[in-house]
């Protein structure tokens, strides 16, 4: 069975099954393959007989016919919801004719969010600030940074978690002198939150 050899040589964990027109029929995952393999408690001859039989079986005999997929207009937030709710690691992407045009994996999503939030950019630093809820707070913050020619690339306002984590403002700045950025923010009347505050919010 080709998927067995393919998984073994390429380390892929999710493979779409398509018909002659590339229309999605199902998915074969590493879990499907493990389920098809014989139990380790069987004697060697019996295990080999089952392995031989499985290796000749068509993919449709072991594929999952219940699956989820994304279309061309789906967002990375859509993918995140699928990954979180259904605990899956990859989703086939189909066009309007249900033809497979790609696979979107957890790694793809992480790479997309890294780009979206500026992780790994040269000189990129994340700063956490206490959110008092005052009107015009974000405008005041951005203006204070602009006045000092500090480039702010991302700005996020988080409501926090009731009883656990207070509201906060996260901003990502391009700088190699983070202490000077902190000083500008404090001089503008803001309260910096410690680094562990960011970790608690993420977790």
SULCOR-V876724 format. One record per residue. N is the residue number from 1. SS is DSSP state (helix for helix, strand for strand, loop for the rest). Layout:
n & ss
N & SS
N & SS
This chain:
n & ss
1 & loop
2 & helix
3 & helix
4 & helix
5 & helix
6 & helix
7 & helix
8 & helix
9 & helix
10 & helix
11 & loop
12 & loop
13 & loop
14 & strand
15 & strand
16 & strand
17 & strand
18 & strand
19 & loop
20 & loop
21 & loop
22 & loop
23 & strand
24 & strand
25 & strand
26 & strand
27 & strand
28 & strand
29 & strand
30 & helix
31 & helix
32 & helix
33 & helix
34 & helix
35 & helix
36 & helix
37 & loop
38 & loop
39 & loop
40 & loop
41 & loop
42 & loop
43 & loop
44 & helix
45 & helix
46 & helix
47 & helix
48 & helix
49 & helix
50 & helix
51 & helix
52 & helix
53 & helix
54 & helix
55 & helix
56 & helix
57 & loop
58 & loop
59 & helix
60 & helix
61 & helix
62 & loop
63 & loop
64 & strand
65 & loop
66 & loop
67 & loop
68 & loop
69 & strand
70 & strand
71 & strand
72 & loop
73 & loop
74 & loop
75 & loop
76 & helix
77 & helix
78 & helix
79 & helix
80 & helix
81 & helix
82 & helix
83 & helix
84 & helix
85 & helix
86 & helix
87 & loop
88 & loop
89 & loop
90 & strand
91 & strand
92 & strand
93 & strand
94 & strand
95 & loop
96 & loop
97 & loop
98 & loop
99 & strand
100 & strand
101 & strand
102 & strand
103 & strand
104 & strand
105 & strand
106 & helix
107 & helix
108 & helix
109 & helix
110 & helix
111 & helix
112 & helix
113 & helix
114 & helix
115 & helix
116 & helix
117 & loop
118 & loop
119 & loop
120 & loop
121 & loop
122 & loop
123 & loop
124 & strand
125 & strand
126 & strand
127 & strand
128 & strand
129 & strand
130 & strand
131 & loop
132 & loop
133 & loop
134 & loop
135 & loop
136 & loop
137 & helix
138 & helix
139 & helix
140 & helix
141 & helix
142 & helix
143 & helix
144 & helix
145 & helix
146 & helix
147 & helix
148 & loop
149 & loop
150 & loop
151 & strand
152 & strand
153 & strand
154 & strand
155 & strand
156 & strand
157 & strand
158 & strand
159 & loop
160 & loop
161 & strand
162 & loop
163 & loop
164 & loop
165 & strand
166 & loop
167 & loop
168 & strand
169 & strand
170 & strand
171 & strand
172 & strand
173 & strand
174 & strand
175 & loop
176 & loop
177 & loop
178 & helix
179 & helix
180 & helix
181 & helix
182 & helix
183 & helix
184 & helix
185 & helix
186 & helix
187 & helix
188 & loop
189 & loop
190 & loop
191 & loop
192 & strand
193 & loop
194 & loop
195 & helix
196 & helix
197 & helix
198 & helix
199 & helix
200 & helix
201 & helix
202 & helix
203 & loop
